[in-house]
Amino acid sequence: MFLRPHSRNKDGKDHTYSSLVETVRTPDGPRQKLSVIWAS
């Protein structure tokens, strides 16, 4: 698991959010990254 930062410009202001991301192995393909929790 790791934190992935997200930034957004809304109404002329910068906002930064983070999401907790989990890496999941699939049986027949590459790994997938699933967002678990969003935090502001």
N, C-alpha and C positions, 0 to 999 in steps of 0.2 A: 504494500500500500504506500501511496505517496500523495502529497498535496500538489494540485495543479492550479496555478494562479490564472485568473481570468480578469481582464481589464475592459472597461467599457466607458465610453464618453456619453453622458446623458445630461442634457440641459447645460452644456458647456463645462460640466464638472467631470473629473475622472473618478470612477468608482472601481474598486478592486474587490474581487470575490475569490474564494478558494473552494475547490471541491476535493473531497477525499476520493481517490481513485484506486480501485483494486484491479490487479491483473489476473485474468482467469485463463487457464489453458483449455482449449477445446480439443475434442478427440481427434478431429481430422483437419485441423487448420491452424492458422497462426493464433497468437494470443489476442484476447480481446480485453479492452480496458473499460470497466464499468464504473460510472460515478455512483458513489455510495451516499455521500452527504454533501450538501452545499452549505457554505458558511459565508457570512458577510463581514 
